[in-house]
């Protein structure tokens, strides 16, 4: 489930809620839409609010979506946000939230 304003059809994430990852793993988000281009950003749920994550590049690539590398061991609650602009109107869609458990290589939660 995700919150959405047309024209974003759905999101594809290469991770699932509750996944256990290793620091350095790359996660990807792709918004499927009929109206490219799409701009993306990631948000993390911290202190009872959504905060935008700093990304190393402004990845606007309609075919592969956007990626982020989580380099710190922690529990992350994330969502992907996609914006599509048609004419003078911007449509925003938000993926469902996922909780990821990120450990250092060789460590366990």
C-alpha positions as CSV (number, residue, x, y, z in Angstrom):
1,X,0.0,0.0,0.0
2,X,1.2,3.5,-0.7
3,X,-0.2,7.1,-0.7
4,X,-0.4,8.4,-4.1
5,X,-1.6,11.1,-6.5
6,X,-2.0,10.0,-10.1
7,X,0.1,9.4,-12.3
8,X,2.3,7.1,-10.3
9,X,1.0,3.5,-10.6
10,X,3.2,1.8,-8.0
11,X,6.6,1.5,-6.4
12,X,9.1,-1.2,-6.8
13,X,11.7,-1.6,-4.0
14,X,14.5,-4.2,-4.0
15,X,14.0,-4.7,-0.2
16,X,11.1,-5.8,1.9
17,X,9.8,-4.7,5.3
18,X,11.9,-6.5,8.0
19,X,14.9,-7.4,5.8
20,X,18.3,-7.8,7.4
21,X,21.1,-6.1,5.5
22,X,24.8,-5.5,5.8
23,X,26.2,-1.9,5.9
24,X,27.1,-1.0,2.4
25,X,24.2,-2.8,0.7
26,X,22.4,-0.7,-1.9
27,X,18.6,-0.3,-1.8
28,X,16.6,0.9,-4.9
29,X,13.3,2.5,-5.5
30,X,11.5,2.8,-8.8
31,X,8.2,4.6,-9.3
32,X,6.3,3.1,-12.2
33,X,4.5,6.0,-14.1
34,X,3.3,6.8,-17.5
35,X,4.7,10.3,-17.3
36,X,8.4,10.7,-16.9
37,X,10.7,12.2,-15.7
38,X,10.5,11.3,-12.1
39,X,12.5,13.0,-9.3
40,X,13.1,11.0,-6.1
41,X,14.2,11.3,-2.6
42,X,14.4,9.1,0.5
43,X,12.9,9.8,3.9
44,X,13.8,8.3,7.3
45,X,11.4,8.2,10.3
46,X,13.2,9.7,13.2
47,X,11.8,11.2,16.4
48,X,8.2,10.7,15.3
49,X,8.7,12.6,12.0
50,X,9.9,12.0,8.5
51,X,13.2,13.5,7.6
52,X,14.7,13.7,4.1
53,X,18.0,11.8,3.8
54,X,21.0,13.5,2.2
55,X,21.9,11.7,-1.0
56,X,25.3,12.0,-2.7
57,X,23.7,12.7,-6.1
58,X,20.4,14.0,-7.5
59,X,19.6,10.8,-9.2
60,X,16.9,11.4,-11.8
61,X,16.8,8.3,-14.0
62,X,13.4,7.1,-15.2
63,X,14.5,3.6,-16.0
64,X,16.4,2.6,-12.8
65,X,14.9,4.8,-10.1
66,X,17.0,6.0,-7.2
67,X,19.4,4.1,-5.0
68,X,20.8,4.7,-1.5
69,X,23.6,3.0,0.4
70,X,23.1,2.6,4.1
71,X,26.6,2.8,5.6
72,X,25.8,2.8,9.3
73,X,24.6,-0.2,11.3
74,X,21.2,0.7,12.7
75,X,17.5,0.1,12.4
76,X,16.0,2.2,9.6
77,X,12.4,3.0,8.8
78,X,12.4,4.4,5.3
79,X,10.1,5.4,2.5
80,X,10.7,6.6,-1.0
81,X,9.1,9.7,-2.4
82,X,8.6,10.4,-6.1
83,X,7.6,13.6,-7.8
84,X,6.2,13.8,-11.4
85,X,5.6,17.2,-13.0
86,X,3.1,17.5,-15.8
87,X,2.8,21.0,-17.1
88,X,2.6,23.3,-14.1
89,X,1.4,20.6,-11.7
90,X,3.6,18.4,-9.6
91,X,2.2,15.0,-8.4
92,X,3.8,13.4,-5.3
93,X,3.6,9.8,-4.4
94,X,5.0,8.1,-1.3
95,X,5.9,4.4,-1.0
96,X,4.9,2.2,2.0
97,X,7.2,2.4,4.9
98,X,9.8,-0.3,5.4
99,X,11.9,-1.2,8.4
100,X,15.4,-2.5,7.7
101,X,17.9,-4.0,10.1
102,X,21.4,-3.0,9.0
103,X,24.5,-4.6,10.7
104,X,28.2,-4.3,10.1
105,X,29.7,-7.2,8.1
106,X,30.1,-10.2,10.4
107,X,27.7,-8.8,13.0
108,X,24.3,-10.0,14.1
109,X,21.2,-8.2,15.5
